[in-house]
C-alpha cells in the first residue's frame, strides 16, 4: 500500500481522556500532540476532526432529560473545547501553524469553516483542526469527519481510537478467539456489522472510495507508519482480500 500526502485524523473524545475514560488527561493529550507533530514534520498534510465524548455523552442527556437536538449542541461545543486544547498543545511543540476551523461561529477563538480556505491552509503547511461537527444536530462527528475529508481532498482517514489496535472480527474483550483484521473492504465491514463508525458516514466513505485506517491512539508512530504505507492497525479500502494480523 502506498503512502499518503494528505490525511484527516479522526480523534474520538476518548482519545483526550486516556485511561481515565472521561475528562481531559494531560498525558493523553501530550501523546496525541507528539504523534500529530511527528506526522506533520514527516511531510504529510494533516487535518484533524475532534470528538467531544470525553466532556459530554449522550447518556448524560438521557439522565437529565435533555432532548437530542440540545444534547448535540452541547456535544458540538465540547468539540470546540477539545480543539482549542489540541491547538494549544500542538503550538507548544514546534513551529507549525495550527488553525482551528469551526462549523459553529466562535469568531473570537476560531475561524469559520470555509472549504477552500481549509485547503489553502493545508497547502501552506498548516495543521487544520475541525471543530463543531457540521454545525447541525443528529449526527456524530463520524459523518463530519468523512465529509470534511472528502471536501479537503484528503487521501485517507486515520481513525485513532482509544484502547483498540484496530478492527476485530468480534469484541476481543468478550470473545478470546476474535481476530484482528489487517485489511478488509468497506462492504465486508458493512456485511459483518462491525461498527467502525456510524453507518451513514461509513457508506459515504465507501461510495467515494475513501480509505479508513483504524489505529490505536496511544500507539507510538502508528499514524506516521500508516502514511508510509506500513501495515499498522486495520486498513479498510474499497476492494481487496481480507487479511488478518499474524
C-alpha positions in Angstrom: 0.0 0.0 0.0 1.4 3.4 -1.0 1.8 6.3 1.4 -0.4 9.4 1.7 0.3 13.1 1.2 -2.8 14.5 2.9 -4.9 12.8 5.6 -7.6 13.6 8.1 -7.2 12.2 11.6 -10.4 11.4 13.4 -9.8 11.7 17.1 -12.6 10.4 19.4 -13.2 12.3 22.6 -12.0 9.3 24.4 -8.5 9.8 23.0 -8.3 13.0 25.0 -9.4 11.2 28.2 -6.8 8.4 28.0 -7.1 5.6 30.6 -9.4 7.6 32.9 -12.2 7.4 30.2 -13.7 10.9 30.8 -12.5 14.4 31.0 -9.0 15.5 29.8 -5.9 13.6 30.7 -2.7 15.6 30.1 -0.5 12.6 29.2 -3.1 11.5 26.6 -3.1 15.0 25.0 0.7 15.1 25.1 0.9 11.7 23.3 -1.6 12.8 20.6 0.1 16.1 20.0 3.5 14.4 19.7 2.2 11.9 17.2 0.4 14.6 15.1 3.5 16.9 15.1 5.8 14.0 14.1 3.4 13.1 11.2 3.3 16.7 10.1 7.1 17.1 10.3 7.4 14.0 8.1 5.9 16.0 5.2 2.2 14.8 5.4 -0.5 17.5 5.3 -2.6 17.0 8.4 -6.2 17.9 9.2 -7.9 16.7 12.4 -11.5 16.2 13.3 -12.1 16.1 17.1 -14.9 14.5 19.0 -16.3 15.6 22.4 -17.5 12.5 24.2 -14.9 12.9 26.9 -16.8 16.1 28.0 -20.4 15.3 27.3 -22.0 12.0 26.3 -25.5 11.1 25.1 -26.2 9.1 28.2 -25.9 12.2 30.4 -28.5 13.8 28.2 -30.8 10.9 28.8 -30.2 11.0 32.6 -31.0 14.7 32.7 -34.0 14.6 30.2 -32.3 16.8 27.6 -33.7 16.4 24.1 -31.5 15.1 21.4 -31.1 18.4 19.4 -30.0 20.3 22.6 -27.7 17.5 23.6 -26.0 17.5 20.2 -25.5 21.3 20.5 -23.7 20.7 23.9 -21.6 18.0 22.3 -20.6 20.3 19.5 -19.4 22.9 22.0 -17.4 20.1 23.7 -15.6 19.5 20.4 -14.6 23.2 20.3 -13.1 22.9 23.8 -11.1 19.9 22.7 -9.9 21.6 19.5 -8.6 24.6 21.5 -6.8 22.3 23.9 -5.3 20.5 21.0 -4.2 23.7 19.2 -2.5 24.9 22.4 -0.7 21.6 22.8 0.4 21.4 19.1 1.5 25.0 19.1 3.7 24.4 22.2 5.5 21.7 20.4 7.1 23.4 17.5 6.9 25.9 14.7 3.8 24.5 13.0 1.0 27.0 12.3 -2.2 25.5 13.7 -5.7 26.7 12.6 -9.0 25.8 14.3 -11.9 26.0 11.9 -15.4 25.7 13.5 -18.7 24.9 11.8 -20.3 26.9 14.7 -19.5 30.6 14.7 -17.0 31.3 17.6 -15.1 34.1 15.9 -13.1 35.2 18.9 -11.3 31.8 19.2 -11.6 30.1 15.8 -12.0 30.7 12.1 -15.3 29.8 10.4 -15.0 26.6 8.3 -14.6 27.6 4.6 -13.6 24.7 2.4 -11.3 26.5 0.0 -9.6 28.3 2.9 -9.0 25.0 4.7 -7.4 23.6 1.5 -5.2 26.7 1.3 -4.1 26.3 4.9 -3.1 22.7 4.2 -1.3 23.7 1.0 0.7 26.2 3.1 1.7 23.5 5.5 -0.6 24.4 8.4 -2.2 21.9 10.6 -6.0 22.3 10.5 -8.3 21.3 13.3 -12.0 21.0 12.6 -14.5 21.7 15.4 -18.2 21.9 15.8 -19.0 18.9 13.6 -21.1 20.2 10.7 -22.9 22.7 13.0 -26.1 20.7 13.0 -27.6 18.1 15.4 -28.5 14.5 14.9 -25.1 13.4 13.6 -22.0 12.4 15.5 -18.5 13.5 14.5 -18.1 10.4 12.3 -20.1 11.9 9.5 -18.4 15.3 9.5 -15.0 13.5 9.5 -15.8 11.8 6.3 -17.5 14.8 4.8 -14.6 17.1 5.6 -12.0 14.5 4.4 -13.8 14.5 1.0 -14.2 18.3 0.9 -10.5 18.9 1.5 -9.4 16.1 -0.9 -7.8 14.0 1.8 -6.4 10.7 0.6 -7.5 8.8 3.7 -8.9 9.0 7.2 -6.9 7.8 10.1 -9.3 6.9 12.9 -7.3 7.0 16.1 -9.3 5.1 18.8 -8.6 4.7 22.5 -8.0 1.2 23.7 -8.1 -0.8 20.5 -5.5 -1.8 18.0 -7.9 -1.9 15.0 -11.0 -3.7 13.8 -11.7 -7.2 15.1 -13.9 -10.0 13.9 -15.8 -9.6 17.2 -15.3 -7.9 20.6 -11.9 -9.2 21.9 -13.0 -8.3 25.4 -15.8 -10.9 25.1 -14.5 -13.3 22.5 -11.0 -14.6 23.1 -11.0 -16.1 19.5 -11.5 -12.6 18.0 -9.0 -11.9 15.2 -7.6 -8.5 14.2 -8.2 -7.5 10.6 -5.1 -6.1 8.9 -7.1 -5.4 5.7 -10.8 -5.6 5.0 -13.2 -4.0 2.5 -15.9 -1.4 3.2 -18.5 -3.9 2.0 -17.2 -6.7 4.3 -17.3 -4.3 7.3 -20.9 -3.5 6.5 -21.9 -7.1 5.9 -20.4 -8.1 9.3 -21.9 -5.0 11.0 -18.5 -4.3 12.7 -19.5 -0.8 13.8 -16.3 1.0 12.8 -18.3 4.3 12.7 -21.8 5.5 12.1 -23.2 3.6 9.1 -24.2 6.7 7.2 -20.6 8.0 7.5 -19.1 4.7 6.6 -21.4 4.4 3.5 -20.3 7.9 2.4 -16.7 6.8 2.6 -17.4 3.6 0.7 -19.3 5.4 -2.0 -16.3 7.7 -2.6 -13.7 5.0 -2.2 -12.1 6.8 0.8 -9.7 4.5 2.7 -10.1 4.4 6.5 -7.2 3.2 8.8 -8.2 2.3 12.3 -5.2 2.6 14.8 -4.6 2.7 18.5 -4.5 6.4 19.5 -1.8 5.6 22.1 0.4 3.5 19.8 3.7 5.4 19.2 4.4 6.0 15.5 1.2 4.4 14.2 -0.1 7.4 12.3 3.2 8.0 10.6 3.5 4.3 9.8 0.2 4.3 8.0 1.2 7.3 5.9 4.4 5.5 5.0 2.4 2.5 3.7 3.2 0.2 6.5 0.7 -2.5 7.8 -0.5 -1.0 11.1 -3.9 -1.3 12.7 -6.7 -2.1 10.2 -6.9 -0.8 6.6 -10.4 -0.5 5.2 -10.4 0.0 1.4 -12.9 -0.3 -1.4 -11.6 -3.7 -2.5 -9.0 -6.4 -1.8 -8.9 -9.7 0.0 -9.5 -10.0 3.8 -6.2 -10.2 5.6 -5.6 -10.9 9.3 -2.8 -9.8 11.6 -0.4 -12.6 12.4 
